[in-house]
């Protein structure tokens, strides 16, 4: 998807986004629980980058759990960030958070963050080189040894087993209130508008983007989550890694 398409999609969805995906909260909450355990080794005054922060779910969870941390939330959707800002104000967390409407390219590049999150974000980049560059942009903004927690939809769309799992996944989507028409559109999007790739291939993309030993720490349905550390040396991706 193009940048303007991504922003328009989430601007339209912002007002009802949290309500629409309320039934999926157990998956989100489990990722957040495990993410806390991964990040617990960070400094007491850690500075966290939340890429594609949306309405602020992981930011709020981390800000409440670690009261001395500061955060920068990046999202291209002005409407989603408006919801995030309102929630931060209501919870008394706004003073520790900076909201940046745009993409990583417009964020100061200097390595200033101890860790980053990118939950269900990179899947919207269809081009593999662009996806690697997305992870490179995060790595460049992390301090040495900085930790990334990322998640994406992942499946082998040519595998009978994964196609069977996808049928179950769409039943979950339907139970979340999506109409039959919405499900049909989503089914088509998984092949045309969202880069749903096998787990091993996504791990290689994260590694090529400048991270060491991407490790899957969670899977539920089609959602997979990884954690990894910034590599000591950021090498340019080769043809073999693509």
C-alpha positions in Angstrom: 0.0 0.0 0.0 1.1 3.6 -0.7 1.7 5.9 2.2 -1.3 8.1 1.4 -3.5 5.0 1.2 -2.4 3.8 4.6 -3.1 7.2 6.2 -6.5 7.4 4.6 -7.4 3.9 5.6 -6.7 4.5 9.3 -8.1 8.1 9.3 -11.4 6.5 8.3 -11.2 3.7 10.9 -10.0 5.8 13.9 -13.3 6.6 15.5 -14.4 3.0 15.8 -11.1 1.2 15.7 -10.8 0.1 19.3 -14.4 -0.9 19.5 -14.3 -2.9 16.3 -11.3 -5.0 17.5 -12.4 -5.3 21.1 -12.9 -9.1 20.8 -9.3 -9.4 19.7 -8.1 -7.9 23.0 -6.9 -11.2 24.5 -4.3 -11.6 21.7 -3.2 -7.9 22.1 -3.0 -8.3 25.9 -0.9 -11.4 25.7 1.6 -9.7 23.4 1.8 -6.8 25.8 2.4 -9.1 28.8 5.3 -10.8 27.1 6.6 -7.5 25.7 6.9 -6.2 29.3 9.0 -9.2 30.2 11.3 -8.6 27.2 11.7 -4.9 28.0 12.1 -5.3 31.8 15.9 -5.2 31.3 15.9 -1.7 29.9 17.2 1.3 31.9 14.9 2.9 34.5 14.7 6.0 32.3 14.3 4.3 29.0 13.2 6.2 25.9 10.8 4.1 23.7 9.9 4.5 20.0 6.4 3.3 19.1 6.1 3.0 15.3 2.6 2.8 13.9 1.3 3.6 17.4 -2.3 4.0 16.3 -4.6 4.7 19.2 -1.8 4.0 21.7 -2.5 0.6 23.1 1.0 -0.6 23.6 2.3 2.9 24.5 -0.3 3.2 27.3 0.4 -0.3 28.6 4.1 0.3 28.8 3.7 3.9 30.2 1.5 2.5 33.0 3.8 -0.4 33.7 7.1 1.7 33.7 6.3 5.2 35.1 9.7 6.7 34.5 9.9 5.9 30.8 9.4 8.4 28.0 7.8 7.7 24.6 7.7 8.9 21.0 4.6 7.7 19.1 4.9 7.8 15.2 1.8 7.3 13.1 0.7 8.6 9.6 -2.9 8.9 10.7 -3.8 12.2 12.3 -7.2 10.8 13.4 -5.6 7.8 15.1 -3.1 10.0 16.9 -5.9 12.3 18.0 -7.6 9.3 19.8 -4.2 8.4 21.3 -3.7 11.9 22.5 -7.1 12.0 24.2 -6.5 8.7 25.9 -3.1 9.8 27.2 -4.6 13.0 28.6 -7.4 11.1 30.3 -4.9 8.7 31.9 -2.4 11.4 33.0 0.4 10.1 30.7 0.6 12.9 28.1 3.6 14.7 29.7 5.9 11.7 29.0 4.8 11.2 25.4 5.6 12.9 22.1 3.3 12.3 19.2 4.7 12.6 15.7 2.2 12.5 12.8 4.1 11.1 9.8 6.6 8.4 9.0 10.0 7.5 10.3 11.7 9.4 7.5 10.5 12.7 9.0 11.7 11.7 12.5 15.1 12.8 13.6 17.5 10.0 12.6 20.0 10.2 15.5 20.0 7.0 17.7 18.1 8.1 20.8 15.9 5.2 21.8 16.5 2.2 24.0 13.7 0.1 22.4 11.0 0.2 19.7 7.7 -1.4 19.0 6.2 -1.9 15.5 3.0 -4.0 16.0 1.1 -5.0 12.8 2.9 -2.3 10.8 5.5 -3.7 8.3 2.9 -5.9 6.7 1.6 -2.9 4.8 4.8 -2.7 2.8 4.5 -5.0 -0.2 8.0 -4.4 -1.6 10.5 -6.5 0.3 13.3 -4.0 -0.1 11.0 -1.3 1.3 10.2 -3.6 4.2 13.9 -4.1 5.0 14.4 -0.4 4.8 11.6 0.1 7.3 13.4 -2.0 9.8 16.7 -0.3 9.0 15.1 3.0 9.8 14.1 1.7 13.2 17.6 0.3 13.8 19.2 3.6 13.0 17.1 5.3 15.7 18.0 2.8 18.4 21.0 3.0 20.8 23.5 0.2 20.6 21.9 -3.0 21.8 18.4 -1.5 21.5 15.5 -3.9 21.5 12.8 -4.2 18.9 9.4 -5.9 19.4 7.5 -6.3 16.2 4.5 -8.3 15.0 2.8 -9.0 11.7 0.4 -11.3 10.0 2.4 -14.3 8.8 1.5 -17.4 6.8 2.6 -19.4 3.8 -0.3 -18.7 1.4 0.7 -21.7 -0.6 0.6 -24.1 2.3 -2.5 -26.3 2.8 -2.0 -26.1 6.6 -1.8 -22.3 6.7 -4.7 -22.0 4.4 -6.7 -24.2 6.8 -5.6 -21.9 9.7 -6.7 -18.9 7.6 -10.2 -20.2 7.5 -10.3 -20.3 11.3 -8.7 -16.8 11.4 -11.5 -15.4 9.3 -14.1 -17.0 11.6 -12.5 -15.0 14.4 -12.7 -11.9 12.2 -16.4 -12.5 11.6 -17.0 -12.9 15.3 -15.4 -9.5 15.8 -18.3 -8.0 13.9 -17.0 -7.8 10.4 -19.7 -8.3 7.7 -19.4 -11.0 5.0 -18.5 -8.3 2.5 -15.7 -7.1 4.9 -14.4 -10.6 5.2 -14.3 -11.0 1.4 -12.4 -7.8 1.1 -9.9 -8.8 3.8 -9.4 -12.2 2.1 -8.5 -10.4 -1.1 -6.3 -7.9 0.7 -4.2 -10.6 2.2 -3.0 -11.5 -1.3 -2.9 -8.0 -2.8 -2.7 -5.2 -0.3 -1.0 -6.8 2.8 2.3 -8.6 2.6 1.5 -11.9 4.4 4.7 -13.9 4.3 6.0 -17.1 5.9 7.5 -16.8 9.4 11.1 -17.7 8.2 11.0 -15.1 5.5 9.8 -12.4 7.8 12.7 -13.3 10.2 15.2 -12.8 7.4 13.7 -9.4 6.6 14.0 -8.3 10.2 17.6 -9.5 10.3 18.4 -7.9 7.0 17.1 -4.6 8.5 19.8 -4.6 11.1 18.7 -6.9 13.9 20.3 -9.9 15.4 18.6 -13.3 15.9 14.9 -12.3 15.5 13.1 -14.7 17.9 9.4 -15.5 17.7 8.0 -15.2 21.2 4.3 -15.4 20.3 1.9 -16.7 17.8 -1.9 -16.7 17.8 -3.8 -17.4 14.6 -2.0 -15.5 11.8 -0.4 -13.0 14.2 3.3 -13.7 14.9 5.5 -11.5 17.2 9.3 -11.3 17.3 11.9 -9.6 19.5 15.5 -8.9 18.4 18.4 -6.6 19.3 20.1 -4.0 17.1 23.0 -5.6 15.3 26.5 -4.3 16.2 27.2 -3.5 12.5 24.4 -2.6 10.1 25.2 -4.3 6.8 23.5 -3.5 3.5 21.1 -6.3 2.4 22.4 -8.6 -0.4 20.5 -10.2 -3.2 20.5 -13.5 -1.2 18.6 -11.9 1.7 15.9 -10.6 -0.6 
